Amino acid sequence: MSTAADMVTVVDRNTIAFERRFPDKLERVWSAITVKDEIDHWFMKTELDLRVGGAFSFEKGWDGWISELENQRYVQFNSSHESFTRFEIEPDGDGTLFHLIDKLPGDFVMEVGSRQDNPIEDSDTEKMRLVGYNQPGGPGTHWTGVVAGWHAFVDSLESYLTGEPSGEGHNRLSIFYDRFLVDYHSI
């Protein structure tokens, strides 16, 4: 289950990262992040040609190529020459340290109309708003819904590996990251 310590790290204007330690051996975590049938359970349905230059296609229209791959170390999914998502693992005592890094192109703008509008009720402010579509840092920065989504996927991977229940739901994480990113980018 996720905690405040599992929050995102804003690496730079266009890059975010999550880090999580799993009690599983490196080989087990590598399998979970690179074997199609396993990825389908915790992430999204996928088609995957696991080799440098190999194509990937995740449901909901995310596709591209694998630009970097080292067995039991990292795999990088590029969807443009300026954006990628990277899974890295390293041994950590009797477990494994997992990193998820996501980088957007410098000019990327989330178009609200490009996805189904899904207002989220923020019980603290009693307002309905499209929290997931807020891009508080402007073009090239992550919008709150995708940060919440990556957090939820890392929670889902943890749940898949440990058998324990997943962390917060996407809606609650979207509300949390909406506040977090607004505060972060207003500094």
C-alpha positions in Angstrom: 0.0 0.0 0.0 1.3 3.4 -0.9 2.3 6.0 1.7 3.5 9.6 1.5 7.0 8.2 1.1 5.9 6.7 -2.2 5.2 10.1 -3.7 6.5 11.3 -7.0 9.9 12.9 -7.4 9.9 15.8 -9.8 13.3 15.3 -11.5 13.1 18.3 -13.7 10.4 20.3 -15.5 9.5 17.4 -17.9 10.5 14.3 -15.9 8.9 12.5 -12.9 10.1 9.4 -11.1 8.7 6.9 -8.6 10.9 4.6 -6.5 9.6 1.5 -4.6 11.3 -1.3 -2.8 9.8 -4.8 -3.3 10.7 -7.8 -1.2 11.0 -10.0 -4.3 14.2 -11.1 -6.0 15.4 -9.2 -9.1 14.5 -12.0 -11.5 10.8 -12.0 -10.2 10.4 -8.2 -10.6 12.1 -8.3 -14.1 9.6 -10.9 -15.2 6.7 -8.8 -13.9 7.8 -5.8 -15.8 8.8 -7.5 -19.1 6.6 -10.6 -19.7 3.4 -9.8 -21.6 1.1 -12.0 -19.5 2.4 -10.5 -16.3 2.2 -6.9 -17.5 -1.4 -7.5 -18.6 -2.2 -8.2 -14.9 -0.9 -5.2 -13.2 -0.4 -2.5 -15.9 -2.3 -2.6 -19.2 -3.0 -5.1 -21.9 0.0 -5.0 -24.2 1.7 -6.3 -27.3 5.5 -6.3 -26.7 8.5 -7.2 -28.8 11.1 -7.2 -26.1 14.3 -6.1 -27.9 15.9 -2.8 -28.8 13.9 -1.4 -31.7 11.0 -3.7 -30.9 7.5 -2.3 -30.9 5.1 -2.0 -28.0 1.5 -1.2 -27.9 -0.4 -0.7 -24.7 -4.2 -0.4 -24.7 -5.7 3.1 -24.9 -3.5 4.0 -27.8 0.0 4.3 -26.3 2.5 2.7 -28.6 6.1 3.2 -29.7 9.4 1.3 -29.6 11.9 0.0 -27.1 14.9 2.3 -27.2 17.0 0.8 -24.4 17.1 -2.6 -22.8 19.5 -4.4 -20.5 18.4 -7.8 -19.1 17.4 -7.5 -15.5 18.3 -3.8 -15.3 16.1 -1.6 -17.4 13.7 -1.2 -20.3 12.8 2.1 -21.9 9.6 2.6 -23.9 9.7 5.6 -26.3 6.6 7.1 -27.8 8.4 10.0 -29.5 12.1 11.0 -29.7 11.5 13.4 -26.8 9.4 11.3 -24.5 9.8 7.9 -22.7 8.8 5.8 -19.8 11.6 3.7 -18.2 11.4 0.9 -15.8 14.7 0.2 -13.9 15.5 -2.4 -11.2 18.5 -3.0 -9.0 19.2 -5.5 -6.2 18.6 -4.1 -2.7 19.6 -6.5 0.0 17.2 -9.5 -0.2 14.8 -7.5 -2.4 14.6 -5.2 -5.4 14.5 -1.5 -5.9 12.2 -0.4 -8.7 12.2 2.9 -10.5 9.7 4.3 -12.9 10.8 7.4 -14.8 8.5 9.3 -17.2 9.6 12.2 -19.4 7.4 14.3 -21.6 8.4 16.5 -24.6 9.1 20.1 -23.6 6.1 21.5 -25.5 3.5 18.8 -24.6 0.0 20.1 -23.8 -2.8 17.8 -22.5 -6.0 18.4 -24.5 -8.9 18.0 -22.2 -11.2 17.0 -25.0 -8.9 14.2 -26.1 -10.1 12.0 -23.2 -13.4 11.3 -21.6 -14.3 14.1 -19.2 -14.4 12.6 -15.7 -14.9 15.3 -13.0 -13.7 14.2 -9.6 -15.4 15.4 -6.4 -12.9 16.9 -4.0 -14.5 16.4 -0.7 -12.2 19.0 1.0 -13.4 21.8 -1.3 -16.8 20.3 -2.2 -16.1 21.1 -5.8 -16.4 19.0 -8.9 -13.6 19.6 -11.4 -11.5 18.0 -14.0 -8.6 17.5 -11.6 -6.9 14.9 -13.7 -6.4 17.3 -16.6 -4.7 20.1 -14.7 -1.2 20.8 -16.1 0.0 23.2 -13.3 3.5 23.6 -14.6 2.4 24.5 -18.1 3.4 22.9 -21.4 5.8 20.0 -21.1 4.9 19.2 -17.5 2.9 16.3 -16.2 -0.8 16.7 -15.7 -2.2 15.5 -12.4 -4.1 12.5 -13.8 -1.0 10.9 -15.4 1.1 11.3 -12.2 -1.8 9.7 -10.3 -1.9 7.0 -12.9 1.8 6.2 -12.6 1.5 6.1 -8.8 -1.5 3.7 -9.1 0.4 1.5 -11.5 3.3 1.2 -9.2 0.8 0.4 -6.4 -0.7 -2.2 -8.7 2.7 -3.7 -9.4 3.4 -3.9 -5.7 0.0 -5.6 -5.2 0.7 -8.0 -8.0 4.0 -9.0 -6.5 3.0 -9.2 -2.9 -0.7 -10.2 -3.0 -1.5 -7.3 -0.7 -4.3 -4.8 -1.6 -3.5 -1.9 -3.8 -3.0 1.6 -2.5 -5.2 4.7 -3.0 -7.5 4.8 -6.0 -6.8 6.9 -9.1 -9.4 9.5 -8.2 -8.0 10.1 -4.7 -4.5 10.2 -6.0 -5.6 12.7 -8.7 -6.9 15.0 -6.0 -3.7 14.6 -4.0 -1.4 15.2 -7.0 -3.5 18.2 -8.2 -2.7 19.9 -4.9 0.9 18.7 -4.8 1.7 19.8 -8.4 0.0 23.2 -8.0 2.1 23.8 -4.9 5.3 22.5 -6.5 5.0 24.6 -9.6 4.0 27.8 -7.7 7.3 27.9 -5.8 
